[in-house]
Amino acid sequence: MARSDLSKIRILSKYIYNNKGLKIGLMGGSFNPPHNGHLKIAKLALKNLNLDEVWWLVSTKNPLKTSKGLMSLSQRVELTKKIANHPKFKVLNLENNLKTKNSYDLLKKILPRLSNMKLIWIMGSDNLLNFSKWYKAKKISNLIPFAVFNRRGSPLRSINSKGAYVLGKRINSSRLKLLSISEPPIWGYFHNVNINISSTIIRGSKE
């Protein structure tokens, strides 16, 4: 019998109560479809941020993108589960179950439930370019630390973008392992990742 993600969060909250300081990376996205670039970022985050788990948060819809070509949520969740096949990865569709439409509202709902955890938001540098357009971006930056992974073609533009300014202080590269336990607003940047694949490219190759 399948439980809703909300029930899973409650169960996790009870578990976490006895495991204070558990460090979790949150990697949100539409995953339309998920690909090896997402997998690489999740694995790098797990190792280089000294995390206990990475949660793949499959969003109902990216508010900054068109719905054209968007697979159903159930399809994207199943595909993500297949690619995120790792004992320290969890695939959740919290946005749908908690009836939220953006990252700010989602964080405001889950952070109080997971107050014993150390949470960090994981994203690619392409998302940093658009971060200033996110709903209540500045307030989001005050809720949780951010880890940004370089994607080929956007390093300098993203580091110097308005989104980077909104995120606040950037932690020194030598201290990235401390990012998940740092007080926001703070963010870190991982160079030399150079992921050169995207969901858009994959969808285009199938058309």
Order of alpha helices (4+ residues) and beta strands (2+ residues): alpha-beta-alpha-beta-alpha-beta-alpha-alpha-beta-alpha-alpha-beta-alpha-alpha-beta-beta-alpha
